[in-house]
Amino acid sequence: MPLIPNQRRLFDIPDDVAYFNTATMGPMTKASVEAGQKGLARKLQPWHIQETDFFADTERLRPLLAELIGADTDGIAFSPSVSYSLATAAKNLPLSKGQEILILEDQFPSNVYTWRDLASATGATLRTVGTRGNETLSDALLSAIGPDTGLVACGHIRWTDGALIDLAAVGTRCREVGAALVLDLTQSCGALQFDVKTIQPDFVAVAAYKWLLAPYGTGFLYVAPQHRGGTPLEQNWITREGASNFARLIDYTDAYAPGAQRFDMGERSNFALLPAFEEAVRTVLGWGVANIEETLGARNAALADRLAEIGMSCLAEGTRGGHYLCPALPESVPADLTARLKEDGVFVSRRGDRLRITQHLFTTESDTDRFVARLAHHLVT
Ligand SMILES: Cc1ncc(COP(=O)(O)O)c(C=O)c1O
């Protein structure tokens, strides 16, 4: 597969900015921002907004979101955040006393508090899985899954260090013991290939403002077929059967729109955000997730070699997401390292004792050269 050529021209990133922080906030393309601005401007003249418009944007986007994860369109619901999606999952996964909920050490807080809450409501036990010795995080999780496991909640990679989870193996093990599998793919969707047909999760949550390069406040929830008759977090008019007939909305009905639409968030038909979200997803699908994975993987492998030359080691290839590079920082690292790099026009984040380096297709060779040179400089001064 050919690597994707640099896409900087699509973004509004000046030459003196080296942005290695997609994992915090993916930049939007200029086209995506324009689509959002046009959408927002529709409210200047609301008389042009048609009743059918409440459905058009969502139903154009739903199949595209499904395509990202190999799902059927019916399995996709709109969600503003991971916490919202996981709250929906928690509401629809009955657990009982004696069962365990497995999460990973240092997991993202939205994917921890939800399960703390479910554990205290049901009497289930929340167990945090960490590694011992040279064990990989994925192996640690696999060996923790057993007959008492009621639910496993994790991601494709860990957000702090990029440690890769073998989701195919985790999915198989969950099915063997009858445990539910809930995934937060925020730090991988759009950058690592994933297929719900292979992994067979119960729920998948994705916030789209990072690797999908979409606006903040956009995202989606995948719901497996066996949960599509479940209970949504909120009771909204547009998720009901016949909602397109505005004149008859007061003919209240208990029937929902088909598939996972019952789980759509309130005011899902956001005229400003959805066009930008759609443009972003079309761009990612146009590049192709497999091609993005390969391109970022190759670039990060080369960058990891350069970091090794200045004494910084990353997780080995195959045990980390290829799009994610998190070298351990030496003990002597200046406390203000990321602030110093920012002054050099290099944007990167620190998570615990690691530097989190997340480039994308907008990253140029000269960005990388500057980053490595400035990092090497600050590590010795
Ligand atoms: C792994 C992961 N999940 C979720 C989120 C965002 O969560 P929420 O949408 O609940 O704000 C982040 C943000 O950094 C993240 O890294």
The ligand as a Gaussian input file, in Angstrom:
#p B3LYP/6-31G(d) Opt

LIG

0 1
 C       -9.215000       7.655000      25.816000
 C      -10.092000       8.853000      25.897000
 N      -11.406000       8.689000      26.004000
 C      -12.237000       9.734000      26.091000
 C      -11.782000      11.029000      26.067000
 C      -12.770000      12.157000      26.162000
 O      -13.808000      11.802000      27.058000
 P      -15.156000      12.638000      27.129000
 O      -15.752000      12.591000      25.755000
 O      -15.990000      11.916000      28.144000
 O      -14.802000      14.042000      27.533000
 C      -10.399000      11.254000      25.974000
 C       -9.846000      12.616000      25.988000
 O       -8.668000      12.839000      26.185000
 C       -9.538000      10.132000      25.876000
 O       -8.211000      10.281000      25.772000

